[in-house]
Amino acid sequence: MRLISGELKSRLAAVLEDFPDIAASLSLFSDYLNGPADRPVGVAVSGGGDSVALLLLLWLWGQRPLEVFTVDHGIHPLSTGWTRDVEALGRTIGLPVTVLRWHGDKPKAGLQAAARRARHYLILEGARAKGIGVLCLGHNADDVTESAAMRAEGSTVGAPKRWSPAPFWPQGEGMFYLRPLLGIGRGLLREWLTAAGVAYVDDPANANPAYLRARVRQQGIAPSVADYRRDTSPANAGEEDVSLLPCERSETGEGAGEVPPEGAYVYVPTLPSSDILSALIVCAGGGEKLPRQSEIERIIDGAREGRTRFTLCGARVETVGEGWLICREPGDMTRNGAHPSRICDIWDGRFRLPAYALCGDIVPAKGHMSRLSPEDQTRIRALPPAVRAALPLLKQGDAVRLFAAGELQDVTRNRLRAALGLIRNEAEAIDP
């Protein structure tokens, strides 16, 4: 097996000399994958040409341990064979392969979207279990162009970015995606594999006109390679106003005494641009789905007209003092009998609970604040009223209390930093 592995590596490297654009992508890896040398990096591999090419490039780079993740969706009759092909490739190059399977009933409508979500959830869960914080994906220049064409057709699909936080929340909390091949066309990657004698699969769904992406591909839209090659360095959001970061204290001047608990809110002197405001809202609301551009523009236009309060995506945007408070909308947390979600140890998408509280009864403070002890009421007095009402309380029988100082972790802080592009590589993700 080592002989086969060595021969394959030599052949791939030799052929790579004829593909300078692909070879240049190797220099990107160390810009982003700059964490501890012994920490494994995840690679999502479907068996298709894009992900196989990415895996082999990372293998040639050889600077970090790699863990391969492949998902058998159980949808196509050939999927089990594709999974075995990925396992065989892993054995050939000496890398561990984790096979993940999507069990349960499959929806009749929206199957591709459901499969995509299941795939990401499974891989994120598998990566986290192995201490992996960065997953490499094989998206390329064609994906960038196709996504733009899909948005022009009314789709809400996002634009792939070279480095970005995992888009699923809270399953993707603290996880990042690296897409180092966005400047390379799909056809070129396949030419390299073919020249090196490496096989890959083509999912028939990619040619099924029932799916919008397949229809876009059939239009023969050329990838915008040149545009993406301008950015060959890690993402940089520039100098952001520090007031965009969540506040420790109320900006209203209320209260004094003990430092209040984390509140998962932000205070800005003026409403920022629409993309930043969108990130602030979705983080403060604790949800996953980004608001539509038209909804953000409605808030910005309304503020210009003198309106002072808005709600969107579970968040409240309102004037406080001389600026704007963006926080969780407490009235949304229990509307129509709903309860804040608890996924693993994250409550309402905003707070990480201490271990002892995972089996406890956690309720929003709204409707319970008068039952808090005088000491707890003093602690939260410095927080804006809406922020107080959205805090989690530990309910024990008929009594409720705040969590002790340091017991509750506000996970929106680093989520916001990631969303704003302020976490630019693996090292900053580990120590933001």
N, C-alpha and C positions, 0 to 999 in steps of 0.2 A: 504493500500500500504506500509506503514512503517513497518507493521508486516511482510509482504512478504519480504521486503528488509532486515529486520533484520534476518529473517530465512535464506535467501540466503547467507548473509555475514557469518553467523555462520557456515553454511554447507561448504562454500568454504574454510574458515579458518581451519576447522577441517580436511577436506580432504587434505589440503595443507601439513599437517604434514607427509603425506606419500610420498610427492614429494619434498624432500629437495633441489634438484637442482633448482626447480622453486621458492621455498621459498627464496633461496639465492639471486634471482634476485631483490627482494624488496630492498636490501641494495644498489643497484645501483642507484635507483631513486634520492635519495638525493644528490648523487655525481654530478649529472648533472642538476637536477631541483632545483637549489639553488637561484632562483630569489625571488622577493617579494612574501610573503606568500599568498597575495590576488590576485595575477596575475594568470589568468586561463592558463591551459595547454591544448593543443589540442590533440585529439586522433582520428586517422583515423580508422574507423570500417566498414568493408565490410559485416560483418555477418558471415565470415568464422572463423574457429577455432583459427587461429593465432591472429587475431585482437580482437576477443571476449575475449580470454584469457588475452591479454594485457590490455584491458579495465578493466576487473575484478581485475587484479592485481593492477593496479593504483587505483582503487576504494578501495581495501583493504588497500593499503598504506595510503590513505586518507589525505595526507599532503597539497594538493593543489586543488583548484577548477578545475573541468574538463569540457571540452566542446567537445562533440562528433560530428564528421563530417562523413557523409556517402554520397556516390555518386550513383545515379541511372543513369547508362549509357544509359538505354533504348535500350540495344542490345538484352538481353535475355528476353524471355517472363515472366520469373519468377522474374525479377529484382525488380519489384514494390513490390512483396511480401517480398523479402529479405530486402528491405528498411523498410517496416513496421515492420519486426522482430527486426531490430536495434532500431527503435523508441520505440517499446514495451519494449525492454531491458532497454533503457534509462529511461522510465517511472518507471520500476520496481526498479531501483537502484537510482532514483531521480536525474538523470543528464539530462541537455539539449542536444537535438540532432538537429543538423542543417542538413537538407536534401538538397543536391545539385544535379542538373540535367543537363546532357549533352544534350543540344538541338542542332538542326540542322542536316544536312545530315552527314551520317557516310561513311567513305571511304571504298571501296571494297577491296583495298590492304592495308596491314599494319594496320589492324584494331586494333590489340592489342596495338601496339605502340601508335597509335593515342588516344586510350582510356586511356592509362596510362598517356599520356601528359595532356589530358583534365582533368583527375581525379586530378592530382597534381595542375594544374592551378586553378581549382575550389576550392580545399581545401586551397591552399595558399591565394587566394583572400578572402575566407571566414574567415580564421584565422586572416589575417591582419585587416579586418574590425572589429574584436572583440578584437583587441589589444593583440593578441597571437603571441609570438615569437618562441615557440618550439612546434613542432608536433611530437607525438609519433607514431611509425609505428611498426607493428607486425612481421617484418622479423625475421627469426629464423635460426638455424644452417643449416637446409636443404637448405635455400635460398642461404647461403654462398657457399655451395658445388655445388648446381645447377648452380649458376652463373659462378663458375670456369669451370664447364663442358661445359657450353654454350660458354665461351670464347675459350675453346679448339676446339670448332666446328666452330670458326670463328666469333662468335657474338661479338659486341662491348659493351655488357652490363657490367656495372661496378660492383665492389665488394662492397657489403653492409658494411657500417662502423657503429660502435655503435653511434658515434656522428659526424655529418657532416653538412656543409651548404646545404641548399636546392639546388639541381642541376640545377634548371631552372632559367634563368636570362633574364631580370631583375625581373621577377615575384617573384622570391624567395629572393630578396634582403633583407638582414638582418634576414632571417628566417633560423631555424636550425631543423634538424631531429634527433630524439633520437630513437635508435633501441635497447632496453635493453634486448631483448630475443635472441640475436645472439648466445649465448652459450647453447641454449636449443633446442632439436630436436622437429620437428613438431608433431611427434607421441606422445611424452610425454605431450605436451600441451593439446592434444585432450584427452588423458587418464585422465588428471586432470578434464577437463570439464565433461567428461562422468561420472566420479566417483561422481562429485558434482551434477549431474542431469541437466546440462546446455546444451541446444541444440545449434547447429550451422549449417551452410549450407556448402555444397560443390559445388563450381561452376563447371559445366560440362566442361568448357573450360580448366580446369586443367588436364583433361584426354584426351583432343582432340589432336591426334598425328599431326594435321596440324601445331601445335605450337611447337617450339623448346624446350621451357621449359617443356612442357608436355612430349615430347619424352625423355628428360633427366630424368624426374621423373620416367618414366616407366622402366628405366634401373636399378632402385633400388640402386642408389648410396647412401652410408651411409654418414650422416652428419659428418663433422669434428668438433665435439663438443670440444674435448680436446684442439685443437689448439686455439680456441677462448676463452676458459676459462682462458688462461694465462693472458689475459688482462681484469682485473676487475676494473681498475681505469680509470678516465677520460683520454682522448687522450692527449698526450704530444708530441709535435714536437721536444722537446729538445732545445738546445741553438742555435737559428738561428742567422746568421750574420745580424746585424742591417742594413747593407747596402742593404739588400734585400727590405727594405721598400721604398716606393716612396719618391723621393727627393723633397726638398723644393726649391732648387736652382740648376742651371746648374752646372755640374761638369766640364764644359769646361773653366770656368773662364771668360766667356763673360759677358758683361753688368754690370751695377751697378745701384744704385738708389733704387726706390720703389720695394718692394718685388713683384715678378711676380705672376700672377694668378695660381691657381692649374693647374697642367699639366697632371695628370693621366699617369705618366711614372715612370720607375724605372731605377736605374743605379747600376750595379754590377761590382766588380773588375775583376771577371772571370765568365765564364758561369757556372752555378751550375749544379747539377745532373739533369737527364732528368725529374724526376717528379716535381721538383721545377721549372725548366725552362718551363715545360708545363703550370703550374699554372700562371707563370709570363706572358706568351704569351697570354693566353686566357683572363686574367684580363686586360692587356694593350690593347688588341684588342677590348674589350667591348662585345665580343660575348658569346656564350653559349657552343658550341661544343668543347670538348677537342681535341687537335691534336692527330694523331696516333703516336705510339711510333716510328715507322720508320721515320716519318717526323722530330721528335725531334732529333733522331740519325743522320739524314742527316745534321742538323745544327751543332751539336757537332763535327761531323767528318769534315765538311767543315771548321769550325773554326780552327781545328788542321792543316788543309791544307793551311791556310792562307787567306781564304775568309773573307770578312769584313762586308758583308750585306746580310740579309736574310729577306724574308717576309713569314708569315704563320698566318692563322686564323685572318686576318685583322690587324696583328701587324708587326712592323718592329724591327729587331734585328740587330744592327750595332755597330761597334767599334767607340767610342768617347773618345779621350784622351787616358788614360791608361786602360780604362775598356769598358764595353758594355752597350749601351743604349737600352732599350726595351720600345717601345711606340706604339701608333696607327700609322698605315701606312696611311698617308693622301691621297695618290693616290687611295686607296681602297674605300674611303668614298663616292666618286661620280662617280666611274667607271661605264661606260655603262648607264649613266643617273640615277644611284641610288641616294638615299638620306639617310642620317643617320636616323636611326629609332628613334621614340619618343614614348615610352610606359609609360603611366601615366606621371610622372614628370621627368623621366630619359631619357636623350638624348644620343644616340649612346652607350648606355650601360655603360657610364663612368661618366656622370655628372647629378646631380639633379638640375633642373632649379628652379629659384624662381617663386613664384606663378604668378606674373604679366607677366612672359614670356611664360606661358603655351599656350597662344593663339597667341603668336608672331611668327615671321618668324626667325628661327634660322638656320644659315648657317655655314659650316666649314670655317675657316680662309683662307684656301688655295684658292688663286685667288682673295682674298679681302684685303690682308694685306696692300697693298699700299694705300688703301682708309681709313685706320685707322688714327685717329688724331695723331699728334706728341707725345702727352702724352701717348696714348695707345701703340704706337710703342716703346716708351721707356720702358713701363712696361714689354713687352714680349721679350725684347732684351736679357735678361738673360736666356731665355729658349732655348734649342737646336732647330735648324731650323725645324726639323720634328715635334717636339712637338708644336711649334708655329702654324704650318700649320693645325694641327688637333684640335685647340681650337674652341669652339663654339662662334659665334658672333651674336649679336642681330641686325637684319636688319630692319631698319625703313625707308621706301621709298628707296632712293638711298644711304642712309648713313648706315654705319655699325660701331659698337662699341663693345669693350669688356664689360663684366659684371663688375660692381663695386666690389671692394674688399669685400669678405665675402658673395656675393650673389650666387656664384656658389659652389656647394659641389662636391668634387671628391669622388665618391662612390667606386672607385677601391681600395682604401686603406684598408678598412675593408673587402672587398671581398677577397683581397689578404691574409690578416691575417687569415681569415677563411679557405681559401684554403690551407694554409701552416700549419694548425693545431694549430695556435697560439690563437684561441678563443676556449677554451676547455670545456665550460659549459655555462649555462644560464646567470649567473652573469657576466661573461666576455663578453657575447654577448650584454648585456644591456649596459655595460660600458667598451668597448674594450680598 
